[in-house]
Each structure stands twice: as C-alpha cells, then as structure tokens.
Amino acid sequence: MGNTASVKTEASASAEPPATTAPAPETKPKKKICCACPETKKLRDDCIVQNGEDACGKFIEAHLQCLRAEGFNV
C-alpha cells in the first residue's frame, strides 16, 4: 500500500508533459491516420516495395509532413 502513494506521485509528476500537449486535441485530426494522405501514402508504399525503405526517405518525409498538416503528431 505504501508503494501506491509513490506511484501516484510519479504519475502526477509525469502528468505535466502531457499537459503541454493538451492544446493538441483542439486541432484533433478529422480522419483516422490510416485514411489520411492517401496520395503520399501510396507513393511511399510503392517506393518502399520496389526500392526498400532506405531509398525512399523523400517519400517517407513527404507523407509525414502531410500527416502533420492533417493534425497528426508523428
């Protein structure tokens, strides 16, 4: 039982960083991440299948930028 108090203390101490991300729900994505940015997702996936992940950095980054523009924190 004594450990639960220290766990609550640690949880409350770690609760501060999510508080800084609290404004993010205001810009909550309107779509699920699997349905967002289908164009860049297809280009990224096709490149990875044909060339491997290491050769597709620009497509991966373009897709991540699109997801961020849609409100996802990736």
matplotlib code that plots the C-alpha trace (Angstrom):
import matplotlib.pyplot as plt

x = [0.0, 2.9, 4.1, 0.8, 1.4, 4.8, 3.3, 0.7, 3.5, 5.4, 2.2, 1.4, 5.0, 4.8, 1.3, 2.9, 4.4, 1.1, -0.4, 1.9, 0.4, -3.1, -3.7, -3.3, -6.9, -8.1, -6.5, -7.6, -7.4, -10.7, -9.7, -8.1, -4.4, -4.9, -7.2, -5.3, -3.0, -3.7, -1.7, 1.6, 0.9, 0.6, 3.8, 5.7, 4.4, 5.2, 8.7, 9.4, 8.1, 10.2, 13.3, 13.4, 12.9, 16.4, 15.9, 12.6, 13.4, 11.9, 8.6, 8.5, 9.2, 6.6, 4.0, 4.9, 4.6, 1.2, 0.1, 1.3, -0.6, -3.7, -3.1, -1.4, 1.6, 4.1]
y = [0.0, 2.4, 1.9, 3.2, 6.7, 6.8, 5.6, 8.4, 10.9, 9.7, 9.7, 13.3, 14.3, 12.7, 14.3, 17.7, 16.8, 15.7, 19.0, 20.8, 18.7, 19.5, 22.1, 19.3, 18.0, 21.4, 20.5, 16.9, 15.1, 14.8, 11.4, 8.3, 8.1, 5.2, 7.3, 10.5, 11.5, 8.6, 10.1, 10.4, 7.0, 5.2, 6.8, 6.0, 2.4, 1.8, 3.1, 1.0, -2.2, -1.5, 0.0, -0.6, 1.8, 3.3, 4.6, 6.3, 8.9, 11.8, 9.9, 9.0, 12.6, 13.9, 11.6, 12.6, 16.3, 15.6, 13.8, 16.6, 19.1, 16.9, 17.3, 14.1, 14.2, 12.0]
z = [0.0, 0.6, -2.9, -4.4, -2.9, -4.6, -7.9, -7.7, -7.1, -10.1, -12.2, -11.2, -11.9, -15.4, -16.0, -16.6, -20.0, -21.5, -20.1, -22.6, -25.4, -24.2, -26.9, -29.5, -29.0, -30.3, -33.6, -33.4, -36.8, -38.6, -40.2, -38.9, -39.6, -42.0, -44.2, -44.2, -47.1, -49.5, -52.3, -50.4, -48.6, -52.0, -53.3, -50.1, -50.0, -53.7, -53.3, -50.3, -52.0, -55.1, -53.7, -49.9, -47.1, -47.2, -50.8, -50.1, -47.5, -49.5, -49.9, -46.3, -45.2, -47.6, -46.1, -42.6, -43.5, -45.0, -41.8, -39.6, -41.8, -41.1, -37.4, -36.5, -34.1, -35.9]

ax = plt.figure().add_subplot(projection="3d")
ax.plot(x, y, z, "-o")
ax.set_aspect("equal")
plt.show()
